């Protein structure tokens, strides 16, 4: 009899403890999202699909060279631009099937033209829709994700790169032209670690073989 009363008592206590946990979490803020009507924003380090700002591309081919799986293809042509010619992209495609999402193309781009967006919902009805994605098209991913917005992805990328030092693109050099010479009266800076030890003040200074001798008046 006492044993049965003890079992009933312990069962009632266990029920109260469980109801306490249930009531406490029932009124607590929700920790889940009503997916897909609400979506979890991705962090700045998340690497989604490859995206491109065509107007910022300088056609340096650095992304093509560094891609370990050859997921990017780029071609260009020269078009007249006044008295000179300029390079113009003819084709820039991305193969999502080969991409390993390493982000090397994003890191090496000197003008931040190519970047990894925040897409994580990617599905296609055919194989061809993911192997030859035209990066020049602003609607490139609308067929694999209805929520893709190119302008929003560009703005998000620009906001994430605020304060980031963007490497200057190398200036094109005309054919047959030589690199610009330093200005007269200036010399190249030397590193403190590579400069030779300073000679004693009473020792005569040795002539510099790299600079022309100054003519005496």
Secondary structure, DSSP 8 states (H G I E B T S, - for coil): -HHHHHHHHHHHHHHHHHHHHHHHHHSS---S--TTTS-----TT---SEEE-GGG-----HHHHH-TT--EEEEEEEEEETTEEEEEEEEEEE-TTT-----HHHHH-TTS-EEE--------SSTHHHHSEETT-TTTTTTT-TT--HHHHHHHHHHHTTT-----------TT-------TT------TTTS-----TTS-----TTS------
